Amino acid sequence: MTNTSNVRLKNMGEVEQLVMDYIWTHGPSSSEACREGLAASRPMKDSTIRTVLRRLEEKGFLTHETEGRTFIYKASDARQNVAVRAVKAIIDRFCGGSAEQLVLGMVDNSVLNRKQLERLARKIAERTTADRKEGHS
């Protein structure tokens, strides 16, 4: 079963987030590797980790391949791409689809400081220059 990137991703619970962080950090993993890797911070029974992995796959965050009788789970998308989609959903729900409203709210509430805004402005300027060179508008 392969998940596509246009699947609407559902929210992750706290344990699901821990498992995704493990897989994003360590790459494709079996349920046993995840369980052992998380044992120090979040001990889980074998059945629990399998349930969490299955739910993450159902939600579109993971896919799996089979090696022998072992499922090897891998992230269906990079952490940053998942984060961007989550922020986009927030912008759509709370800011009427306006990223500018979100950023202005973050400035007004001291979430972003001058240095971060200057870095964003440079990134936008670099992107605009690169787009012009490539013939994009």
C-alpha angles and dihedrals in degrees: 000000000000125000119215125222092239092066110115104245118223125218121281124231122224096265091044088053091053091051093048091048088053093050093044089052100040102029127224110006143174121238089253092053090050092047092049093043092053097039095100095052101026118013112205137178117245091250091052096053090046090052092049092049092048091050092049089053091048089051091052099249096110140034127191141211126196122240105187103310094334124100112222111202124206134178113265090215141010119276092245093052092051090048091050091052091048091051090046089055090051091049091050094047101041108019103040090250093303114134087184090061090051093050092046089051090050090052093046090051095045094246090127121041131203094267092053091047091050090051090050091049091052091049091051091048091049091048093048091050092048091048091052091051091051092047097250120137 
